[in-house]
Amino acid sequence: MKGSPYKKEAYVELLTLQYSIFRLAKSKGMLALEAHVEDPHESSLFQEFPNFLANHHAVDFLCDYLRLMTMGTENPHEFEALIDEDIATHHHESEAPASAIQAMADGLPAFGIVAAVLGIVVTMSSISEPPEVLGGLIGAALVGTFLGILLAYGLVGPIASSLKAYSEAESKYFNCIKAGLMAHLQGYAPAVAAEFARKTLYSYERPTFIELEEAVTNAQLA
């Protein structure tokens, strides 16, 4: 109901977090991340980014792959294939509720038609009644059709579409994490790895280079 939480502010925080992680790994080695990824909620590094830390799916996703990297995973192709499979599985799982609700929306007009037919059956059994009585019965029958269409296209269908859009936005968020991890694994500097991640975003949610640079600078000062 609140819409997607993955807006520009969320991506600024994510990219700044990735930069901080990659900078720590570059300066002190991947093993320096071990304590942070084992218990991110107690980590001084992750606590600087409370909105990200509140997203347990994203926290688990990032920490799982950082943990693999601390264990010596070095083959970029195998690493990328594993991340892609993980994202696809999560996306399929998160879309299941949207598909179920969409199926309900698709069936509601049919229920409306059934209600209308039953109403007409009742009306036909009272065919000898005066017009004002028949008019009320026919109107009641048409209310069933109206209600089915209204619920399908005015309530249940939009909810399904909203859930699907949320799932798509979450997958985009994970792909942003993936781009940063892949760039770091291939040896790029922290700022460049964060830039790789930034370039995966849509224009309306992508922070500018200057905005990201300011956020990174503020994080370093803090």
FIKOL-743210 format. One record per residue (C-alpha): residue in one letter; residue number from 0; x, y, z. Coordinates in steps of 0.02 Angstrom, whole numbers, always signed. Example, Ala and Ser with C-alpha at 12.3 -4.5 7.8 and 13.67 -1.06 7.14 Angstrom:
<sites>
> A,0,+615,-225,+390
> S,1,+684,-53,+357
</sites>
This chain:
<sites>
> M,0,+0,+0,+0
> K,1,+147,+117,+34
> G,2,+228,+83,-135
> S,3,+405,+27,-166
> P,4,+534,+76,-34
> Y,5,+673,+66,-165
> K,6,+685,+249,-208
> K,7,+835,+361,-238
> E,8,+871,+382,-52
> A,9,+877,+193,-28
> Y,10,+999,+175,-172
> V,11,+1110,+315,-107
> E,12,+1122,+221,+57
> L,13,+1154,+55,-30
> L,14,+1291,+124,-142
> T,15,+1374,+210,+5
> L,16,+1369,+49,+104
> Q,17,+1447,-47,-40
> Y,18,+1584,+83,-56
> S,19,+1620,+71,+131
> I,20,+1628,-119,+124
> F,21,+1741,-122,-29
> R,22,+1856,+11,+44
> L,23,+1875,-90,+204
> A,24,+1909,-248,+104
> K,25,+2038,-160,-4
> S,26,+2130,-81,+142
> K,27,+2126,-224,+268
> G,28,+2083,-378,+165
> M,29,+1926,-480,+145
> L,30,+1948,-562,+316
> A,31,+1917,-393,+396
> L,32,+1736,-411,+339
> E,33,+1710,-577,+426
> A,34,+1652,-506,+593
> H,35,+1535,-384,+506
> V,36,+1448,-513,+396
> E,37,+1430,-643,+534
> D,38,+1325,-525,+641
> P,39,+1276,-373,+536
> H,40,+1152,-307,+665
> E,41,+1294,-287,+790
> S,42,+1416,-223,+659
> S,43,+1474,-42,+676
> L,44,+1488,-38,+486
> F,45,+1309,-93,+449
> Q,46,+1235,+9,+591
> E,47,+1280,+167,+494
> F,48,+1147,+115,+367
> P,49,+987,+80,+466
> N,50,+866,+74,+318
> F,51,+969,-60,+233
> L,52,+988,-154,+397
> A,53,+799,-158,+416
> N,54,+783,-252,+251
> H,55,+824,-429,+307
> H,56,+815,-502,+131
> A,57,+946,-379,+68
> V,58,+1054,-402,+222
> D,59,+1054,-591,+204
> F,60,+1086,-577,+17
> L,61,+1235,-461,+34
> C,62,+1310,-548,+185
> D,63,+1296,-721,+107
> Y,64,+1401,-668,-43
> L,65,+1524,-568,+58
> R,66,+1546,-723,+165
> L,67,+1583,-826,+9
> M,68,+1711,-697,-43
> T,69,+1797,-705,+127
> M,70,+1805,-894,+104
> G,71,+1906,-873,-55
> T,72,+1779,-876,-197
> E,73,+1876,-803,-343
> N,74,+1797,-865,-504
> P,75,+1690,-720,-568
> H,76,+1591,-826,-692
> E,77,+1537,-955,-563
> F,78,+1502,-818,-437
> E,79,+1393,-722,-559
> A,80,+1297,-878,-610
> L,81,+1261,-916,-427
> I,82,+1199,-739,-394
> D,83,+1089,-742,-550
> E,84,+1010,-906,-496
> D,85,+983,-838,-320
> I,86,+900,-679,-385
> A,87,+791,-777,-506
> T,88,+735,-896,-368
> H,89,+695,-752,-251
> H,90,+601,-660,-388
> H,91,+497,-813,-430
> E,92,+457,-839,-246
> S,93,+409,-657,-217
> E,94,+296,-655,-371
> A,95,+193,-804,-311
> P,96,+74,-699,-203
> A,97,+49,-576,-347
> S,98,+7,-718,-465
> A,99,-118,-792,-342
> I,100,-205,-625,-317
> Q,101,-206,-593,-504
> A,102,-290,-761,-530
> M,103,-423,-708,-406
> A,104,-447,-543,-500
> D,105,-465,-637,-664
> G,106,-602,-746,-590
> L,107,-706,-609,-510
> P,108,-793,-552,-672
> A,109,-849,-732,-698
> F,110,-925,-733,-524
> G,111,-1013,-573,-571
> I,112,-1086,-656,-726
> V,113,-1144,-805,-621
> A,114,-1227,-685,-500
> A,115,-1314,-597,-646
> V,116,-1375,-762,-719
> L,117,-1444,-819,-551
> G,118,-1529,-651,-534
> I,119,-1610,-672,-705
> V,120,-1668,-847,-655
> V,121,-1752,-772,-502
> T,122,-1825,-636,-612
> M,123,-1896,-762,-737
> S,124,-1982,-854,-596
> S,125,-2072,-691,-555
> I,126,-2114,-644,-735
> S,127,-2296,-616,-692
> E,128,-2254,-479,-568
> P,129,-2281,-296,-614
> P,130,-2141,-197,-700
> E,131,-2085,-108,-541
> V,132,-2052,-278,-458
> L,133,-1964,-348,-611
> G,134,-1858,-191,-624
> G,135,-1796,-215,-446
> L,136,-1754,-397,-478
> I,137,-1660,-358,-639
> G,138,-1566,-217,-552
> A,139,-1515,-336,-413
> A,140,-1452,-459,-544
> L,141,-1345,-325,-627
> V,142,-1270,-275,-459
> G,143,-1182,-444,-457
> T,144,-1099,-406,-625
> F,145,-1054,-231,-568
> L,146,-978,-294,-406
> G,147,-874,-428,-493
> I,148,-801,-303,-618
> L,149,-772,-170,-485
> L,150,-678,-288,-369
> A,151,-578,-364,-513
> Y,152,-519,-204,-598
> G,153,-538,-79,-456
> L,154,-466,-171,-307
> V,155,-395,-347,-322
> G,156,-311,-322,-492
> P,157,-220,-162,-440
> I,158,-160,-249,-281
> A,159,-85,-389,-387
> S,160,-2,-262,-502
> S,161,+69,-169,-353
> L,162,+141,-329,-280
> K,163,+219,-373,-448
> A,164,+296,-199,-462
> Y,165,+365,-218,-285
> S,166,+443,-385,-334
> E,167,+522,-306,-489
> A,168,+592,-163,-385
> E,169,+666,-284,-259
> S,170,+751,-382,-399
> K,171,+824,-220,-467
> Y,172,+891,-182,-292
> F,173,+974,-353,-284
> N,174,+1047,-329,-458
> C,175,+1125,-167,-399
> I,176,+1208,-262,-257
> K,177,+1265,-394,-381
> A,178,+1346,-265,-497
> G,179,+1448,-193,-354
> L,180,+1503,-364,-293
> M,181,+1555,-420,-467
> A,182,+1655,-261,-496
> H,183,+1744,-281,-329
> L,184,+1779,-465,-364
> Q,185,+1861,-416,-528
> G,186,+1980,-300,-437
> Y,187,+1907,-128,-468
> A,188,+1934,+13,-343
> P,189,+1791,+43,-218
> A,190,+1733,+203,-305
> V,191,+1731,+116,-474
> A,192,+1638,-35,-404
> A,193,+1506,+81,-331
> E,194,+1494,+167,-500
> F,195,+1464,+0,-585
> A,196,+1320,-29,-464
> R,197,+1251,+146,-492
> K,198,+1243,+121,-680
> T,199,+1120,-23,-662
> L,200,+983,+93,-597
> Y,201,+841,+177,-689
> S,202,+862,+363,-721
> Y,203,+724,+417,-601
> E,204,+800,+323,-453
> R,205,+985,+338,-495
> P,206,+1084,+464,-390
> T,207,+1201,+574,-488
> F,208,+1388,+550,-476
> I,209,+1400,+708,-370
> E,210,+1261,+651,-252
> L,211,+1347,+484,-225
> E,212,+1515,+568,-200
> E,213,+1441,+683,-68
> A,214,+1359,+536,+21
> V,215,+1522,+439,+20
> T,216,+1618,+588,+86
> N,217,+1493,+614,+227
> A,218,+1504,+430,+272
> Q,219,+1693,+440,+281
> L,220,+1685,+595,+393
> A,221,+1561,+506,+508
</sites>
